[in-house]
């Protein structure tokens, strides 16, 4: 990745192909300057404006919505300009090339999220949850990824880290100052705290494993002799009639 803190990056933020709307996102110190060359809109933070979009030769190629997210109150923590145009591939390529002509460069894959991480807008767990949210195939997977993106998982990890640090301080104090009459290591409440901490860690590990299964799925095999109920079991697990159920051996070969 060609990341440089002074660079301004631009990319198409919507999927490839024809669509009603296509979005160009620009982030970095030159974002405002580029927007002023492409449009005639007055840049007001967090205010959607309908305006014309021009190419590098000053010719109008489309009209749409411009939104300005002023640093540090943006996804990346930098100035961000979002151009919401019509979703034709040639049109979006024209706008993107125009942005690069006026000082931006093509963003590397994941670079917007990287800048958000570097600028403390996202932590690592939140950054990793973004592709999980985008690629989620079920509502439960969406909710799990959204919770991580909102910082729920990170907060639980932070809480555990603070509790571990407190226990470490107590242990080190007991070892470094043996002449003191207070021995934290013999305090039963410390043992209870350690046991409670281990329980919370195991619960968090289970939640992380569940999130991994929701995002990546699982591969399993149903094996057995003919006519022992493999197809019936598959149908029961999936709540569908996906496999044929028959008394004739070898009917289903999935």
Backbone torsions as a table, in degrees:
resi	resn	phi	psi	omega
1	UNK	NA	133.0	-176.6
2	UNK	-91.3	52.5	-175.2
3	UNK	-76.1	130.1	171.6
4	UNK	-138.5	132.5	-172.9
5	UNK	-61.0	-27.1	-178.2
6	UNK	-90.1	-1.8	-177.9
7	UNK	-76.3	152.4	168.6
8	UNK	-110.6	129.6	-175.1
9	UNK	-115.5	155.5	178.4
10	UNK	-143.7	148.3	179.5
11	UNK	-161.0	159.1	171.4
12	UNK	-82.2	122.9	-173.1
13	UNK	-96.6	1.0	-179.9
14	UNK	-113.2	158.7	-177.0
15	UNK	-61.2	154.6	178.6
16	UNK	-67.2	152.4	178.8
17	UNK	111.3	171.5	-179.6
18	UNK	-72.4	141.5	178.5
19	UNK	-161.1	166.0	179.3
20	UNK	-67.7	-34.6	-177.7
21	UNK	-132.9	139.0	172.7
22	UNK	-131.5	141.7	-174.1
23	UNK	-118.7	130.6	171.6
24	UNK	-106.1	130.9	179.1
25	UNK	-117.2	131.5	179.6
26	UNK	-121.8	132.2	-179.2
27	UNK	-138.7	132.4	177.6
28	UNK	138.0	-179.8	-174.2
29	UNK	-66.1	-22.5	-179.6
30	UNK	-96.8	6.1	-174.6
31	UNK	-60.8	-43.0	-178.3
32	UNK	-66.1	-44.3	179.8
33	UNK	-60.8	-42.2	179.5
34	UNK	-64.6	-42.6	-179.5
35	UNK	-61.2	-38.1	-179.5
36	UNK	-68.7	-26.4	178.7
37	UNK	-83.4	-26.6	-178.8
38	UNK	-88.2	-31.6	-176.8
39	UNK	-129.9	171.5	175.5
40	UNK	-111.7	12.9	-176.5
41	UNK	-72.4	146.7	173.1
42	UNK	-83.0	122.9	-172.4
43	UNK	-80.4	112.3	176.8
44	UNK	-119.1	123.0	-176.2
45	UNK	-54.7	131.9	175.4
46	UNK	59.7	32.3	179.9
47	UNK	-124.2	119.8	-178.9
48	UNK	-80.2	129.1	-178.6
49	UNK	-127.8	137.8	174.5
50	UNK	-86.6	126.7	-175.2
51	UNK	-152.6	168.3	175.6
52	UNK	-87.6	148.5	175.6
53	UNK	-111.7	132.5	-176.8
54	UNK	-116.0	154.5	175.8
55	UNK	-88.5	-173.6	-175.1
56	UNK	-65.7	-19.4	178.6
57	UNK	-93.0	3.5	179.0
58	UNK	84.1	9.6	179.6
59	UNK	-89.1	136.6	179.4
60	UNK	-71.3	125.0	-179.1
61	UNK	-112.6	-16.2	179.8
62	UNK	-171.4	173.5	171.6
63	UNK	-137.6	147.4	-176.8
64	UNK	-173.6	-153.9	-175.2
65	UNK	-105.1	134.9	173.8
66	UNK	-116.2	133.8	175.6
67	UNK	-128.8	132.4	-179.3
68	UNK	-110.4	121.0	175.9
69	UNK	-106.9	109.2	-174.8
70	UNK	-80.3	136.3	176.7
71	UNK	-63.8	145.3	1.0
72	UNK	-91.6	11.7	-174.7
73	UNK	-90.4	65.4	178.7
74	UNK	-147.7	173.4	-178.1
75	UNK	-60.4	-43.5	-177.5
76	UNK	-90.4	-12.1	-173.4
77	UNK	85.9	-1.8	177.8
78	UNK	-108.7	172.5	170.8
79	UNK	-63.0	129.1	178.9
80	UNK	-125.2	133.6	171.7
81	UNK	-113.6	131.5	178.2
82	UNK	-118.4	122.5	178.3
83	UNK	-106.0	116.3	179.0
84	UNK	-103.3	99.0	-177.0
85	UNK	-109.0	-174.5	172.1
86	UNK	-74.2	153.7	-167.2
87	UNK	-92.1	37.5	175.5
88	UNK	-82.3	133.2	-177.9
89	UNK	-56.5	-43.1	-179.4
90	UNK	-65.7	-39.9	179.1
91	UNK	-64.2	-46.3	-178.9
92	UNK	-65.8	-37.8	176.8
93	UNK	-63.6	-38.1	178.1
94	UNK	-62.5	-46.4	179.7
95	UNK	-65.6	-40.7	179.8
96	UNK	-65.4	-44.1	178.2
97	UNK	-64.3	-33.2	176.8
98	UNK	-66.1	-42.4	176.9
99	UNK	-58.7	-43.6	-179.6
100	UNK	-70.1	-32.5	177.5
101	UNK	-62.8	-33.7	-177.1
102	UNK	-95.2	13.2	170.6
103	UNK	126.1	-5.7	176.6
104	UNK	-90.0	172.9	170.8
105	UNK	-132.1	161.4	179.5
106	UNK	-64.7	130.6	178.8
107	UNK	-71.8	141.5	173.7
108	UNK	-75.7	158.2	178.6
109	UNK	-56.8	127.4	178.2
110	UNK	79.2	6.9	-173.8
111	UNK	-72.5	-30.3	176.1
112	UNK	-64.1	-43.2	177.5
113	UNK	-66.4	-37.1	177.3
114	UNK	-60.9	-44.2	179.5
115	UNK	-65.8	-36.1	176.2
116	UNK	-63.0	-38.7	178.3
117	UNK	-68.7	-46.1	-178.7
118	UNK	-63.3	-35.3	-178.5
119	UNK	-91.8	16.9	175.5
120	UNK	60.6	30.8	173.6
121	UNK	-90.2	-25.4	175.8
122	UNK	-136.8	145.8	169.0
123	UNK	-92.3	-179.8	-173.8
124	UNK	-63.9	-40.7	-179.6
125	UNK	-64.4	-39.8	178.6
126	UNK	-67.1	-41.0	179.1
127	UNK	-62.7	-39.0	-179.9
128	UNK	-71.3	-22.9	-179.1
129	UNK	-78.0	-18.0	-179.0
130	UNK	-60.2	-53.6	178.0
131	UNK	-63.8	-29.3	176.7
132	UNK	-65.3	-40.9	179.2
133	UNK	-67.1	-42.7	-179.1
134	UNK	-66.0	-38.6	-176.4
135	UNK	-93.2	5.4	-178.0
136	UNK	-61.2	137.1	-178.0
137	UNK	-109.9	-5.9	178.0
138	UNK	-134.7	161.5	179.6
139	UNK	-64.2	-37.8	179.6
140	UNK	-63.8	-39.9	177.4
141	UNK	-65.7	-37.4	177.2
142	UNK	-61.7	-47.0	-178.5
143	UNK	-63.8	-41.8	179.8
144	UNK	-62.3	-46.9	-180.0
145	UNK	-66.3	-38.6	-180.0
146	UNK	-64.6	-39.4	177.7
147	UNK	-62.3	-41.8	177.8
148	UNK	-65.4	-39.9	179.9
149	UNK	-64.8	-32.5	178.6
150	UNK	-77.6	-6.1	175.3
151	UNK	97.9	8.6	-178.0
152	UNK	-62.7	-47.4	-179.6
153	UNK	-64.3	-42.7	-178.9
154	UNK	-62.4	-38.8	179.5
155	UNK	-65.1	-37.5	179.5
156	UNK	-69.4	-39.2	176.5
157	UNK	-64.2	-42.9	179.4
158	UNK	-61.5	-41.4	179.4
159	UNK	-62.9	-43.7	178.5
160	UNK	-64.3	-40.8	179.6
161	UNK	-61.7	-39.6	179.1
162	UNK	-66.2	-39.4	179.0
163	UNK	-67.2	-39.2	177.5
164	UNK	-63.8	-41.2	179.0
165	UNK	-62.2	-41.0	178.4
166	UNK	-61.6	-44.3	179.1
167	UNK	-65.8	-38.1	178.0
168	UNK	-62.5	-40.5	178.9
169	UNK	-62.1	-42.1	179.5
170	UNK	-64.1	-43.0	180.0
171	UNK	-64.6	-45.9	-179.5
172	UNK	-64.9	-36.4	177.9
173	UNK	-64.9	-39.2	179.2
174	UNK	-66.8	-35.0	-179.7
175	UNK	-79.0	-35.2	-175.8
176	UNK	-81.8	-23.6	-178.2
177	UNK	-126.4	65.7	-177.9
178	UNK	-66.4	-19.4	-177.9
179	UNK	-74.0	-16.1	177.4
180	UNK	-73.1	147.2	-176.9
181	UNK	-77.5	-17.7	-179.1
182	UNK	-85.1	120.4	178.8
183	UNK	-114.0	103.5	-177.9
184	UNK	-64.2	-29.8	-176.0
185	UNK	-68.8	-21.5	178.6
186	UNK	-95.5	-1.2	-179.9
187	UNK	-77.1	119.8	-177.8
188	UNK	-63.8	-28.7	179.7
189	UNK	-64.3	-29.9	177.7
190	UNK	-65.7	-41.5	178.8
191	UNK	-62.0	-40.0	178.6
192	UNK	-65.9	-39.0	179.6
193	UNK	-65.5	-39.7	178.5
194	UNK	-64.7	-44.5	179.9
195	UNK	-62.7	-41.2	178.7
196	UNK	-65.2	-37.7	179.3
197	UNK	-66.4	-43.1	178.3
198	UNK	-61.3	-40.3	178.9
199	UNK	-62.8	-41.7	179.1
200	UNK	-66.8	-38.3	178.8
201	UNK	-64.4	-43.2	179.4
202	UNK	-64.1	-38.1	177.8
203	UNK	-65.0	-40.7	179.5
204	UNK	-66.8	-37.7	176.4
205	UNK	-62.7	-39.9	179.1
206	UNK	-65.5	-40.2	178.0
207	UNK	-65.3	-39.5	178.1
208	UNK	-64.4	-39.8	178.5
209	UNK	-66.2	-37.7	177.5
210	UNK	-64.5	-42.3	177.7
211	UNK	-62.5	-37.7	178.2
212	UNK	-64.8	-41.3	178.8
213	UNK	-65.4	-38.3	-180.0
214	UNK	-66.4	-35.7	-177.1
215	UNK	-85.4	-35.2	-174.7
216	UNK	-104.3	-19.9	-176.7
217	UNK	78.5	-177.1	-179.5
218	UNK	-141.0	147.4	177.7
219	UNK	-109.4	127.9	178.8
220	UNK	-143.1	160.8	-177.1
221	UNK	-123.5	134.7	171.9
222	UNK	-105.4	111.7	-175.5
223	UNK	-123.7	149.2	178.4
224	UNK	169.9	176.3	179.1
225	UNK	-67.5	161.2	177.8
226	UNK	-59.9	143.0	174.7
227	UNK	59.5	39.3	174.8
228	UNK	-107.5	-0.7	175.1
229	UNK	108.3	19.6	-179.3
230	UNK	-63.6	-46.2	-179.3
231	UNK	-65.0	-40.8	178.6
232	UNK	-63.0	-39.1	178.9
233	UNK	-65.9	-42.6	178.2
234	UNK	-60.8	-43.9	178.6
235	UNK	-63.3	-37.9	179.7
236	UNK	-67.8	-39.6	-178.9
237	UNK	-69.2	-34.2	-176.3
238	UNK	-96.8	-4.0	-178.3
239	UNK	56.7	32.1	178.0
240	UNK	-140.4	169.8	173.1
241	UNK	-98.5	57.1	-175.2
242	UNK	-70.6	-36.5	-177.4
243	UNK	-108.6	146.6	178.6
244	UNK	-74.5	132.8	176.4
245	UNK	-107.4	118.7	-176.9
246	UNK	-148.9	153.3	176.3
247	UNK	-77.7	-11.2	-177.4
248	UNK	-81.4	120.5	180.0
249	UNK	-60.0	140.0	176.1
250	UNK	81.3	10.1	-179.9
251	UNK	-62.9	-43.2	-178.3
252	UNK	-103.7	125.6	178.2
253	UNK	-129.2	66.3	-179.0
254	UNK	-92.4	NA	NA
